[in-house]
Structure formats: structure tokens, C-alpha cells
């Protein structure tokens, strides 16, 4: 394509002749059409600002040669200018057709430099500016920038002839600027010009069926009338002093008539039916007339008869129906539509969403209403199944949304079970979200329904409250596996497995004591007596499966030892899972003093392995804790918690060096450092002062039972 400016093309003239005489691809394309251009004579005149006197491009090129040979350079210049404008014109039209006004405007500017008063070029510039301004408005740019863009478009339209096309362009710009009176006035003047001499004969298109690059005439008039009515209705709603009821009535009738006319011209345009519905809603709000809501729903239904799967119409129908009668009304409207148009994918998708919303609305707050629970469960399940069908066999553009809705519907089933107290079922239903979609566990609808991840976390808390540590640990472990970037889940798995293992090992120790005829100790370390002993003994015998006839026999002791061995094995397995959970947590939370200390504690006190890693974690916890205590802004509770975790890290280093490495002096350093750090766990402080420091000095004889190494050992 030739895109040089006119002055450059005119010097030297010989080069121009070569360029135009040797046709390129664009020129050859033009030659295929006789007279060689896609414009009518009238359009050519508008574009050039003068009549194009040649029958083809080739004739024009020949005229340039002749004028040049004759020394008529001005004549050659004029014809070359026409040719350049026509070349630019093809590019301008292509850019506008591609909705790319930004590319068209420089070409229009260069063309106007050649023919400043060409009507067609002036109009193209105005329309390109309007299209660019509309793109800017839709992009979310600042209000001042957008207003300036539309003001530029208005000025350009005012430079155009005062014809219908320019007036409708001005109306469109005023509409964007929310100037209702100006938008309606320009559209009415444009409509009057179109109607002049236009017969309203049956079978002929209406006068306002004219369509411009920026919209159809009838639609622009309808939009302007609606905007004027909306302004008047809003004044009524606000009880403004200048509210004019009679004017609002006239504008309502006018807007409704023009929108009906637009619907007759383009009956399948969703925007027209939505506008009619909004007209009725505005009317109802201004006059406090609820019947207008039904009229709005009727308008939307008429639109859906013509475009049964239109997303915008369906969305608006759901909104209006929901406002009129809540989720149940919206569901009823969509059930009716889906029955009438069973192949409508978007209708079925909206139906699934409506079932979801209805299920959410029917969920009882306390979960005790079983009938309501079952109703909600049925709706959630049907929403899920319908969405899965759409995800697998519906249109591609709906697949992802449909699967996402299937996931949150599945989460809804979990919440129904959770609220009714069926935690096992809730857990399975929550976990099923991950089967429907990787990452589905975290899907939620903000403000409407929580994610399956949140549901599982609440089940963990509920299990912990019931002291069901094994189940709390298992669910936390699943969460840590499925949501691998959250340290808390891995930490919880470590914590609950640890406490479950400690409790099981303690039970095993009691069974060992019974098998060895030693006293059973209470939580205070003192032998149980009386009723406490009898209850504990009964529980232990029951757990070991000891029949009454075996009480006090050697067979009973054997059963105690066997039961103890099984519990110890399971306790050690659980503690291994605790260590793995804490290891994950430490990898994810490398700056968390508490997590690092707890991860090391399990290795030092219970697993008795990987002590180099334990030492590294504890040293880092100690270093981080002292640094954060000195520098980080902390409230009272945060400071207490951090002090406790930091002191505990020093204490656990003392245990490591005393019991595992038999280095009492090194251990003493850390025990004393633990006391220096400050207040914390009372038992830890007392144990350090009264037991561990004396052991470091050799003041107490070493007793294997007093060592952390005694944990998990089999019966003697």
C-alpha cells in the first residue's frame, strides 16, 4: 500500500508515475471491480470533495501520464490526490470494519489534508472518533478522559452536514455523556429527516431502519427516549422539586413506543427487551406500582421467545424474578423456560444456578429441619448434575463456568451434611469437590457459600472439641496434601497426630504397668487409688479384651502386654506421621518460630531420629525468636506466645544435648538460656530448675524413666 503524504509524492513526479503505473497487489484488487472502486458515484463525491471524472483507476493513472507529458503539473497533482484518497479510503474502511478506529484516524487526517471539505471524510472522522470514544468508555478509563473523547466526537459531528446521520451520531455522543435532553433532541431531528418522503407502505422497511457504524437509527432514538424518561422517573423517585408527573408520563409512552418500534426492526436484540423491562421497573418504582414488575418479566419473556438462550436476557430475568419473589420465583421462571426450550444450554445453566440459589435459601440455619435439609440436598445435587452435563456436552464457552458451579454445588451438599451434624458424610462430600475439578476444594462463592476447604477445617475443629484426635489428624493430613501451600494444615496434622500418639502411648504404658503389677499413674504422676483406679482398670481391661474370668490371672497379664504392644506400634506410626506433617509445615513456614520448634520437638522427644535436622530447626527458631522479640511490633498476646516458643526452643536444645548426646554442660547452657528468655510454660520452667539443671550437675542420678528416650519403649 502507498502511504506517503502528498508533498512527498509530488517530488519527484517521475517517481509517482512509476508507483502508479506498476500496480501492486492492492491496485490489482481494485482493477477487478469495474469501475474499480467499491463506492457509488455519490459516495465518491462525498469522499473526494469533487466528482471523480474517470471510469476506472487505470483511466486516472493514464490521465496523470498525459498531464505530466503536457506539463500540467497541477492537473497531475489533483488527480494523484484523488488516487491517494481512494487508496487511503480502502484502508480506512477496512480499519473501521475491523472496529479499529485508532488505525483509521491517521489516514483520515492525511486525506483531509488533501481535501479539507470533503463531506465523506468529515463524517468518517466524526464516526471514527465516536467509535474510539465508545471503546474508551467501555475500557474503564477515567471520567474526565472519556468525557473529553466524546466532546471531540461531538465537535466533529457538528462540522459535518446537518443530516440525519450526523444528528444520530451527536445523539449517541450525548447519550454517552448522560445528556438526556440533548440526546433526545438530536435523535428526534434525525428521525424527522429520515421520515421525510419515506412511505410507510406495507412490505417496505420502516424509515428508521437505517444503520450506521455507531448503531441503528431506531435503536439510538429508543435509547435517547429511555434516558430522558429515566431522568424524569428518577426525579419522581427522589421527590425532587422539579419532578413533573405529566412529562414523565409522556416520556414513558414515547420511550415505550420507540422501544417497541426497535423491537420490530431488530426483534432478537436482547438490549431492546431489557430496556423495555427497565422502563417498566422505573415506572413501577416512580409510581409504587408492583404490577409493573410483572410487565417487566413479560417483556423479558417475549425477548426470550425470540432469543431463548441469550445470556443477558436470562441474567436480567433471574434478577427481576428474584426481586419479585426471591429464589423460588426465579427458579419457577427458569423451570418454565427450560421446559419450553430444552436444548438451550445457557437456559439450563441459569436453571442450575437458580436451583443452587434456591437450595442455599432453603438450608435451615441450625440444620435440624430434616425436610428442609433433604430439599436443599436435592436442589444442590440436581444443580451439580445439570452443570456436569453442560461441562461435558455443552458449548465450550460454558464448560469452565459449568464445572465451577458443579463444584460449589457439591460443596453445598457438604454444608448441608455439616449443618445437620453428619460429619462423615460432610467430609466425603467436601472431598468430592477435588474429584470434580483439581483445586475444587478451594472454590467458593463469596458471601453466598464457603469452600469445601473451609468446611473440612471446621470438621477438624469439631473433631478436636470431641477429642477425636485421630479423625482430626486424618482430615488435617488430607487438607495438607490437597492444599499444599498452607502451612497451618500440615502443622495441624503434625499436632493432632502427636497428641493422638502420646495418648495412645500413655494407655500402653498403663497396660504395661498392669502386666508388671506396677501401680497405674494418674496425670499428676501419682498412683491411682479407690474409684479412680477401678474406673481406669475397667477401661483398660475393656480395651484389652479381658474377660471377667481372667481377672488377676497370668492370661490377663499376657493380654495386657499384647494390647500394649499393639498400641505402642500404632503410637509410633502416628508419631511418624506427626513428624512428616511438621516437616511440611517447617518447609512452608520457615520464619515461624512456633512451627520450627514443634517440628523439632517431635524428633527430639518422640521419634528419636534426624537429630541434625532437629538441631538446625531449634537453632533457627531460637535465633528468629530473639530477633523478633527485639525488633517486631507485637501486642501483649503475640509477645507472650513468641516468648514461650523461643524459650521452648532453647529448652528442647537442652533436652537434645542431655538425653541424646550426653553433653550435660552444653545442655546446661541451653537450659539456662531458656530461663533467661522469660516467662512461659510453668511446667517447663519448674522442670528446668528442679530436674534438668540438677541432672546437668550430676546432682540427680540418671534414671532411664526420666529420659525422653523412654517414650515408646515396649513392656519390660
Steps between C-alpha positions, in 0.01 A plus 500: 500500500614857425486698821730803435365847554408711200803736498737208500317341211524808284878518497623364278202456270676226301504277808123548535448379148699187568312427823158534343591344169630177650196373688558313825268246665262768626471660158438168328223431750341831410520426128281195537202719571367722226526798525756376748369637827251375760322834527205652315546828307333693782726337759803576287400865485456514877835337556697711251323831539455506124369275224729215395515547126654165404338163438780303658825532687691418185339793321604728784860376480500558129376856556791559738744394223336721244496802733865444584605480134307818433667676794164534683643428842207645697266278305723200576518602865121517526443157346776346716332648806176326401683173454673528834171575679341196335793282604473630857125454481531126451727479803268725706198287419690182587612646834149616591354164397753336732389731784840669498428874486844583643662369179248682279541848652858573375395403146190720523717789619735461201204483264350820647834673444438444129122568493415697821130540421418154369170405665573131511837552667353736761231245579752214522714702738201571725388137497850367563537737796162386636595133470834569668326691779258209552791257525659733753177522699464122516863453604453661839717808443451803723186707462679817394688319223184334371304825506773674303491220239126537446522879488755463217260270317216752543707787357584291197137407439408869515751563220310252285192588293186524713356174375339203675822303524684780677208571731476139611877502560458807721215329684720200567777719641253692721360167621845391610543831680165442677345813347149371457336815359771558237510130405122491443490832312774393254341157447156656437644742244681212329182290500300785349748527212486124437122503499478774236377335186528148642178307421360284778368240255450141604792288399750788502750542787419779741678830449710463816650167399810686381816360659822694555842382622408622847153342511152475350292818480194354672711352781677832561166681515364237742807530722472878508129484585571249777773717649268802504227297670745353752610849601140609546408185693803538727382850591166349598669229706721761673199728555700780338344848491515504119328161463239520222249214503334591171834529321609166646179343366563638152861386501397153621256461213756635254781274625272196498381574146853550367625184672208303353592640159863397556380152590309481173814598304741272691281262702784274615706778663518432874575862585161613370302261721716575801435869442124443485520303824702778664244753379229309685714466813577872504131571451410268786757656734386853418126421542539228766323258270615137554301389193768656285740226614275245336499713184881501511509122531255471211729715282802286585301186427399638158865566425593148604240356266701657217847438650443215745864452598614860527726542805414866567126438484524196724709686755256790510204264528658332802572839661150635451327174599721479809405855598132417449483169686843392617687190383180297473352737240824508301511121507139473382561734204806305390333161544227625265755624245708181517188293436414713196858501363669181623798545266593844631838453670507842665143459619593170662807661654292780648255237620784319676607826667142570603472153654822568687367833630171343600689223681711758680189693603325185629789383721388519863732702719523240777488193275224336704222523243547171317237578235674827419835320495375244251345768281827692493693180436280414201539846347879507551531154344284587199695826448825305512383231259361752252826697507704184449290419192570847362869474584527176304259554213415869489663787308869556568448853630278365780708197595729663756222700666275196512767284661570773752133513593494121525783529753329758721175303478693197625636717780138594576423132559788490747367803687153344528656192661726709721213713627296188577791353701589217259874566495599178324267567209603867494865401477437270202291763323757773558783279374296416188546860380862417428391201291278725288780748436861521617507790742121475546550477875569874510210615281249721676238760423595799710219604729281207386668172590834399643750268338540131572841589644333720762250224575771241560686740729182539708460121519856482634411752771185303584700173527754669725223624730378141528856380570488283188864575427548222246220632275620859546849387397378303196293787364780749564740268318262488201473878502878536511530266199230670294581860600875467499580872535337555843734431791221493760348182359831314511565640847157384618569152364826493696333629815203262502705192406742588778234538767318188382829303514586632847156401631530152348851451638377606843228235482762245398713602799203438732446159345871423551469606863209262553691219328794561738285551808618857528265782606302686236594868509265796459569819308676642806745209504356353820354147525126477448296371794141422589228573248744669258708185489195279453370709211841506332542128550157429352578715196837333445357152536227586251751642250717187534204265463547333841204281599389511867612139564858601413527780754815463708642212294818464299283490187378846589858628524579347162200675346615827658847463348357412156261793510783728609721381213227572242441847641870578508539397139209719396625788717841487332333495155288800591802687636677435170204659319522788748864551411414502127224755553729727697774459237262634234396784727862596570574510126204733442544720809874547530461824698247362750674435834215290635486268198878449492507420872208256481650323197825448689326405826340193341840377378672562834234380744326223310644386166862508620630538143630764257652694788720714275187640336341546842805693621497724191130580546545575870803724445311690231190528722714636784675751276177617331312518830756722672523723192121538470463566873751782465378657178148399400194703610301260720190524714492344845369160389737480202796582724401234753455232231829585333684504834362157584595351160850652513562380856368157406746481209791558743352245741470238224862559401586425862306173483675407175846550648419338837307188400617434143861619501591472867654849504377639833703822490371592156152405616540726808575797271170458319296428813629819661441692180140372501447645847657832396264545207213551736164372614337213322366155578497457879577126482795567271649759733449288811640190331804693381581638846411196711597211275706567189753748639572268798544213251750710304700544820483132593289578807238248395579148388412422141174303482397356164137570585582869530643521147307584183653181364255305714208601279363222288704224656340153525395335824779358709 
